[in-house]
């Protein structure tokens, strides 16, 4: 069985324990979130649609407040203490919510929690795996999250009581600390060759992440890549609202449709992550992996503009989401394996939280009602950006990872 798994997953024998712990870590992390998401959505219905704008604004403000605090912790704590401190903080929050559950506060908290803990997870992965390892292993690791995204809703459906969901999420999240400890021990035995001091605190300023993200051409390009994804997701969402509203008049039928689409997306994503990611990475290279969803988006929006039907919407939407979750996102996370440690934790956190949520808010105003053909033009520019970013990932195809670090070239 071990030999079979090594062949299928393309993992080296010494990597199998780390791969298993990383898989379990991401499984527990996303399961804890997806256990809570139905509770948040139910509370949002109670608040009403008029409360959504202030909720989104409050989420963005919370992100702005949390990122400097995280930067301060990252400057002073080694990763063996930093990650348990972050997850322990959120576990205590969940314990508090079992006592007092305010809908507004919980909505904002979960929106922050979702992006922040996943960002920290991928920062840790980029810190212990080198670029060539990421090309082979990130698909399987991401599959752990897909399994968690399936298990969480099943648990929530089994017992929808709010206190049970909060306790279950707290236990799942606490379980990630066991995985972190095992991965830290593995990383000490198998350190990245260029970084013998990986266990030391990062040092530096608490605002170093924002400064790096806004001053490094490479990190600015990642910001632009993420903004393109966010903007086009918003554009597709507006197209979806119009098409589904006309094609499916009954609310219950719409719910069944969206549930069926989610199931198909999760199943296909899991299959691609486990069976095809590493082979696609070897075949397409980093540029091809990053450009896959932009190219799909350009073609899909052109198709949707010419044929705005429900079948076209579903086919495009499913393909795009599977491509994002199974191919583009793991490849995008691998970009952070070639930047210095401080940028992996601080700049990445800023990009994944503040830039993402800021792009969400901005795209809602700019892309409301934009035609599918305009979105296709944006996707074409996104493709060019993806190819340029992928060209910087030389360690995937050979060469010394240290010589291709964008921040070292910049300095």
ABEGO torsion letter per residue (X at the ends): XAAAAAAAAGBBAAAAAAAAAAAAAAAAAAAAAAAAAAAAAAAAAAAEAAAAAAAAAAAAAAAAAAAAAAAAAAAABBAAAAAAAAAAAAAAAAAAAAABBBAAAAAAAAAAAAAAAAAAAAAAAAAABBAAAAAAAAAAAAAAAAAAAAAAAAAAAABABAAAAAAAAAAAAAAAAAAAAAAAAAAAABBBAABAAAABBAEEBAAAAAAAAAABAAAAAAAAAAAAAAAAAAAAAAAAAAAAAAABABAAAAAAAAAAAAAAAAAAAAAAAAAAAAAAAAAAEAAAAAAAAAAAAAAAAAAAAABBBAAAAAAAAAAAAAAAAAAAAAAAAAAAAABBAAAAAAAAAAAAAAAAAAAAAAAAAAABGBBAAAAAAAAAAAAAAAAAAAAABAAAAEEBAAAABAAAAAX
